[in-house]
Amino acid sequence: MIKQKNKSQHLATISLAIMGIGFIATLPLQDSFWGNILQGGFEAGLVGGLADWFAVTALFRHPLGIPIPHTALLPKNRHRITEGIISMLENDWLTKESIHKKINSFGFTNKLADIVETEISSESVQKNIVLFAQHLIRKIEVRKLTPIIEKELKAKLMDWDIKKYLPLLIDQVTARKYHEKTLDYILKEIDEWASKDSTKYKLGGMAVDAVENIKADGFMQFALKSFSNLVNEEKLGNIIQNLIQKGVSSYRDPYNPNRQTLLIHIGNKLESIKTDEKIYEELSNLKSHAITKWEPQEQINDILEQFQLKVINFVGEPAFLNDYLLPFINVNLIALKNNQEKVETIDTWLKSKLSSFVDKNHSKIGKLVKENLDRLDDKTLINMVETNVGKDLQWIRVNGAVCGFLIGLILVGIRAFF
């Protein structure tokens, strides 16, 4: 633009120089007919070129630095020109009505959908979407979510009705024969405990102590003394050990009637628990106490942090973009385009928001233009105007010189004719 301005300025100067040189060169020839005509043309062209140079120069500065009245119009009338530009923008070019009309004629939803549909296939856009999603996930402060999750978790557990689930649990215990398995486990543990030598001597010692501490009179006292002299800890331990092991073995036999009776008794007790309000009350109190004392903050926070890291890693995998995100976006874009009612609803909402924004901020257009113009000093503003419109202004000078030359030829010709 600056090169075009300089080229035009040089052309205007050259045209003015040509007229001056032509005027001087034809002075000796003014006695001849053609010399007089040419001399008149160059004279008129020189006057026209000088007049237009003065007019063009007077727009921006004082010609030759002389403070002639009504020159340097742009610096002197800068404020008025700025106000005129602002008034023209606000009241003629960018009125609220014209902006509203343009907004209402534009289909925002379909246009945005087309842009998204086109750009979503770009590798750079896809990469930025993934990076943005990972950035958002990293910004989630999981520690702030921990108290919320803890509160909701405890509330759900407090609402858990034991009466609803305990009967189901008892039914499962019976159906899966957990009570039989529990009995077998207890019998197995008793058998292993009873078979140990340490158990034998311990039981024998306890039996001997019990016999010696029995208080009896007469013959019974004599019998007990005689019995204690015949046995010792080992013998009594063997007797008790054998009795326990035989009893356990009999109860481990699935066809033993005593075992069957015990299991029926256990089953009846389990069934009775279903209607035992005291047990429900005790379990409810136990549940409330356990939940109140439970402090799962660290466990919840660890789970959330691990989950956050896994989500970030998953989002970075190609499968997330190709199998989940892009198909989801494309399906919803197609559905949106095919749903004219939804498109119109979104368009109406967007247009109302934009129109409201324009109404609230229309006056800021002029303020913005004024602020930008006020930041420029006179020299910069003049250079900017000359750079953008200087070509046309310089052509005014050229046209002035050429038109003056032609008009001078015509006028001198007419004068010579008459």
C-alpha positions in Angstrom: 0.0 0.0 0.0 2.9 2.4 0.9 4.6 1.5 -2.4 1.4 2.3 -4.4 1.1 5.6 -2.5 4.7 6.6 -3.3 4.2 5.6 -6.9 1.1 7.7 -7.3 2.7 10.6 -5.5 5.7 10.4 -7.9 3.3 10.3 -10.9 1.5 13.4 -9.6 4.8 15.3 -9.1 6.0 14.2 -12.6 2.7 15.5 -14.2 3.1 18.8 -12.4 6.8 19.0 -13.5 5.8 18.3 -17.1 3.3 21.1 -17.0 5.9 23.5 -15.6 8.6 22.5 -18.0 6.1 22.7 -20.9 4.9 26.2 -19.8 8.6 27.4 -19.7 9.5 25.7 -23.0 6.6 27.3 -24.9 7.2 30.9 -23.8 9.4 31.6 -26.8 6.8 30.0 -29.1 3.8 32.0 -27.9 3.9 34.3 -31.0 3.0 31.3 -33.3 -0.5 29.9 -33.4 0.3 26.4 -32.2 2.9 27.6 -29.8 0.4 30.0 -28.2 -2.2 27.1 -27.9 0.4 24.8 -26.3 1.6 27.5 -24.0 -2.0 28.2 -22.9 -2.6 24.5 -22.3 0.6 24.0 -20.2 -0.2 27.2 -18.3 -3.7 25.9 -17.4 -2.4 22.5 -16.6 0.2 24.0 -14.3 -2.4 26.1 -12.5 -4.8 23.1 -12.2 -2.0 20.9 -10.9 -0.9 23.5 -8.4 -4.4 24.1 -7.3 -5.1 20.4 -6.7 -1.8 20.0 -5.0 -2.7 22.8 -2.6 -6.2 21.3 -2.0 -4.9 17.8 -1.4 -2.1 19.0 0.9 -4.4 21.3 2.8 -6.4 18.2 3.9 -3.5 16.9 6.0 -1.0 19.8 6.7 -0.1 23.4 6.0 1.2 23.8 2.4 4.9 24.6 2.5 4.5 24.8 6.3 2.7 28.2 6.0 -0.3 28.4 8.4 -2.7 29.5 5.8 -6.3 29.6 7.1 -8.5 26.6 6.4 -5.6 24.3 5.8 -4.4 21.2 7.8 -8.1 20.3 8.0 -7.7 16.8 9.3 -5.6 17.7 12.4 -7.7 20.8 13.2 -11.0 19.0 12.8 -10.0 15.7 14.2 -12.5 15.6 17.0 -15.4 16.6 14.7 -14.3 14.0 12.1 -14.1 11.3 14.8 -17.6 12.2 16.0 -18.8 12.1 12.4 -17.4 8.7 11.9 -18.9 7.4 15.1 -22.3 8.9 14.2 -22.1 7.4 10.7 -21.3 3.9 12.1 -23.9 4.0 14.8 -26.7 5.7 12.9 -26.2 4.8 9.3 -24.0 1.8 8.7 -24.2 -0.3 11.9 -27.6 0.6 13.4 -29.3 -1.8 15.8 -32.0 -2.5 13.2 -29.5 -3.5 10.5 -27.6 -5.8 12.9 -30.8 -7.4 14.1 -31.9 -7.9 10.6 -28.6 -9.6 9.7 -28.7 -11.8 12.8 -32.3 -12.9 12.1 -31.4 -13.8 8.5 -28.6 -16.1 9.5 -29.0 -19.8 10.3 -26.6 -20.2 13.1 -27.3 -23.8 14.1 -26.9 -25.3 10.7 -23.8 -23.2 10.0 -22.2 -24.2 13.2 -23.1 -27.8 12.6 -21.5 -27.7 9.1 -18.4 -26.1 10.6 -18.1 -28.8 13.3 -18.8 -31.5 10.8 -16.1 -30.2 8.5 -13.4 -29.4 11.1 -13.9 -32.5 13.2 -12.2 -34.7 10.6 -9.1 -32.5 10.8 -6.2 -34.2 12.6 -5.2 -31.0 14.4 -8.7 -30.5 15.7 -9.0 -34.0 16.9 -5.7 -33.7 18.7 -6.8 -30.5 20.3 -10.1 -32.0 21.4 -8.3 -34.8 23.1 -5.8 -32.5 24.8 -8.6 -30.2 25.9 -10.6 -33.1 27.3 -7.5 -34.4 29.2 -6.9 -30.8 30.5 -10.5 -30.6 31.8 -10.2 -34.0 33.5 -6.9 -33.0 35.2 -8.5 -29.8 36.4 -11.1 -31.7 38.4 -10.1 -31.6 42.1 -11.1 -35.0 43.3 -10.4 -34.1 46.9 -13.3 -31.6 46.7 -15.6 -34.5 45.5 -14.6 -36.8 48.3 -16.8 -35.2 51.1 -19.7 -35.1 48.7 -19.4 -38.8 47.8 -18.8 -39.8 51.4 -21.9 -38.0 52.5 -24.1 -39.5 49.8 -22.6 -43.0 50.4 -23.3 -42.8 54.1 -26.8 -41.5 53.4 -27.5 -44.4 51.1 -26.2 -46.9 53.7 -28.3 -45.3 56.4 -31.4 -45.7 54.2 -30.6 -49.4 53.7 -33.5 -51.3 55.2 -32.2 -54.4 57.1 -35.7 -55.9 57.2 -35.7 -56.0 53.4 -32.3 -57.7 52.9 -31.8 -59.9 56.0 -34.6 -62.4 55.1 -33.0 -62.6 51.6 -29.6 -63.2 53.2 -31.1 -66.0 55.5 -32.8 -67.6 52.5 -29.5 -67.7 50.6 -27.7 -69.1 53.7 -30.3 -71.9 53.8 -30.5 -72.5 50.0 -26.7 -72.6 49.7 -26.4 -74.7 52.9 -24.0 -72.3 54.5 -25.2 -73.3 57.9 -24.1 -76.9 57.2 -20.8 -75.7 55.9 -20.4 -73.5 58.9 -21.1 -76.5 61.2 -18.7 -78.7 59.3 -16.0 -76.0 59.6 -16.6 -75.6 63.4 -16.4 -79.4 63.8 -13.2 -79.6 61.8 -11.6 -76.9 63.9 -12.7 -78.7 67.1 -11.4 -82.0 65.8 -8.0 -80.5 65.0 -7.9 -78.7 68.4 -8.8 -81.9 70.3 -6.3 -84.1 68.5 -3.3 -82.0 69.8 -1.2 -83.4 72.7 -1.3 -80.0 74.4 -5.1 -80.1 74.4 -5.0 -83.6 75.8 -2.8 -82.6 78.8 -4.7 -79.4 79.3 -8.1 -81.2 79.4 -6.6 -83.9 81.6 -5.3 -81.3 84.1 -8.6 -79.5 84.2 -10.4 -82.8 84.9 -8.0 -83.8 87.7 -8.4 -80.3 89.3 -12.2 -80.6 89.0 -12.2 -84.1 90.7 -9.9 -83.0 93.5 -12.0 -79.9 94.2 -15.3 -81.8 94.4 -16.6 -81.6 97.9 -18.3 -84.8 99.1 -18.9 -86.7 102.4 -18.4 -90.3 103.5 -18.2 -93.0 100.9 -18.4 -90.5 98.0 -15.3 -88.7 99.2 -13.5 -92.0 99.6 -14.5 -93.0 96.0 -13.3 -89.8 94.6 -10.0 -90.1 96.3 -9.6 -93.7 95.1 -10.4 -92.6 91.5 -7.9 -89.7 91.6 -5.2 -92.1 92.7 -5.9 -94.5 89.8 -5.9 -91.8 87.0 -3.6 -89.0 86.0 -3.7 -86.0 83.6 -2.7 -88.2 80.6 -5.3 -90.8 81.2 -8.1 -88.4 81.8 -6.9 -86.3 78.8 -7.0 -89.4 76.6 -10.5 -90.2 77.8 -11.9 -86.7 77.2 -10.0 -86.4 73.9 -11.5 -89.6 72.6 -15.0 -88.6 73.7 -14.7 -85.2 71.9 -13.3 -86.8 68.7 -16.0 -89.4 68.6 -18.7 -86.8 69.2 -17.3 -84.6 66.4 -17.0 -87.6 64.1 -20.6 -88.6 64.7 -21.8 -85.0 64.0 -19.7 -84.9 60.8 -21.7 -87.9 59.5 -24.4 -86.5 57.1 -26.7 -89.3 58.0 -26.4 -88.9 61.8 -29.8 -88.2 63.3 -28.3 -85.9 65.9 -26.7 -83.9 63.2 -30.0 -83.7 61.3 -31.8 -82.6 64.5 -29.1 -79.9 65.1 -29.4 -78.6 61.5 -33.2 -78.5 61.7 -32.8 -76.5 65.0 -30.3 -74.2 63.3 -32.7 -73.7 60.4 -35.6 -73.0 62.7 -33.5 -70.4 64.5 -32.6 -68.8 61.3 -36.2 -68.6 60.2 -37.2 -67.1 63.6 -34.6 -64.3 63.1 -36.8 -63.0 60.2 -39.5 -61.9 62.6 -37.3 -61.0 65.6 -37.7 -57.3 66.1 -35.0 -57.1 68.7 -32.4 -58.5 66.3 -33.5 -56.0 63.6 -33.2 -53.2 66.2 -29.8 -54.3 67.3 -28.5 -54.7 63.7 -29.9 -51.2 62.9 -28.1 -49.7 65.8 -24.9 -51.6 64.9 -25.2 -50.4 61.3 -25.8 -46.7 62.4 -22.9 -46.8 64.8 -20.5 -48.4 62.2 -21.5 -45.9 59.5 -21.1 -42.9 61.8 -17.6 -44.1 63.0 -16.6 -45.0 59.4 -14.1 -42.6 57.9 -13.6 -43.6 54.2 -12.2 -40.2 53.0 -8.7 -41.6 52.0 -10.1 -44.7 50.4 -12.6 -42.7 48.3 -9.9 -40.2 47.4 -7.5 -42.9 46.3 -10.3 -44.5 44.2 -11.1 -41.2 42.6 -7.5 -40.4 41.8 -7.0 -43.8 40.2 -10.2 -43.4 38.2 -9.2 -39.9 37.1 -5.8 -41.3 35.9 -7.4 -44.2 34.0 -9.9 -41.8 32.3 -7.1 -39.5 31.2 -5.2 -42.4 29.8 -8.3 -43.8 28.1 -9.1 -40.4 26.5 -5.6 -40.4 25.0 -6.1 -43.7 23.3 -7.2 -43.7 19.6 -10.2 -46.0 20.5 -11.8 -43.2 22.6 -11.7 -40.8 19.6 -12.6 -43.3 16.9 -15.0 -45.6 18.6 -16.8 -43.2 21.0 -16.3 -39.4 20.6 -16.4 -39.0 16.8 -19.4 -41.4 16.3 -21.2 -39.7 19.1 -20.6 -36.2 17.6 -21.5 -37.3 14.1 -24.7 -39.1 15.1 -25.9 -36.1 17.2 -25.0 -33.6 14.4 -27.1 -35.6 11.9 -29.9 -35.9 14.4 -29.8 -32.2 15.0 -29.9 -31.3 11.3 -32.8 -33.6 10.7 -34.8 -32.1 13.7 -36.0 -28.8 12.2 -37.9 -28.0 15.3 -34.8 -28.2 17.5 -32.8 -26.3 15.0 -35.3 -23.5 15.1 -35.4 -23.5 18.9 -31.6 -23.2 19.1 -31.6 -20.5 16.4 -34.2 -18.6 18.3 -32.3 -18.8 21.5 -29.0 -17.8 19.9 -30.6 -14.9 18.0 -32.3 -13.6 21.2 -29.0 -13.7 23.1 -27.1 -12.0 20.3 -29.8 -9.4 19.9 -29.8 -8.7 23.6 -26.0 -8.5 23.5 -26.2 -6.0 20.6 -28.8 -3.9 22.4 -26.7 -3.7 25.5 -23.4 -3.0 23.8 -24.3 -1.1 20.6 -23.0 2.2 22.0 -19.7 0.5 22.7 -19.0 0.3 18.9 -18.6 4.1 18.8 -16.6 4.1 22.0 -14.3 1.4 20.6 -13.7 3.3 17.4 -13.1 6.5 19.4 -10.6 4.8 21.8 -8.7 3.4 18.8 -8.6 6.7 17.0 -7.6 8.6 20.2 -4.6 6.3 20.7 -3.2 7.6 17.4 -1.2 10.9 17.3 -1.8 13.3 14.4 1.2 12.2 12.4 0.3 8.5 12.6 -3.4 9.2 11.7 -2.4 11.3 8.7 0.0 8.6 7.5 -2.7 6.0 7.9 -5.2 8.0 5.9 -2.7 8.9 3.2 -1.6 5.3 3.0 -5.2 4.0 2.5 -6.6 6.8 0.3 -3.4 8.6 -0.9 -3.4 6.9 -4.3 -6.8 8.4 -5.1 -5.8 11.8 -3.7 -2.6 11.8 -5.8 -4.7 11.0 -8.9 -6.7 14.1 -8.2 -3.5 16.1 -8.7 -2.7 14.2 -12.0 -6.3 14.7 -13.2 -6.1 18.4 -12.3 -3.0 18.9 -14.3 -4.3 16.9 -17.3 -7.8 18.4 -17.3 -6.3 21.9 -16.9 -4.0 21.2 -19.9 -6.9 20.1 -22.1 -9.2 22.9 -20.9 -6.4 25.4 -21.5 -6.0 24.1 -25.1 -9.7 24.5 -25.7 -9.9 28.0 -24.2 -6.8 29.3 -26.1 -8.1 27.7 -29.3 -11.5 29.5 -28.8 -9.8 32.7 -28.1 -7.5 32.4 -31.2 -10.6 31.5 -33.3 -12.4 34.7 -32.3 
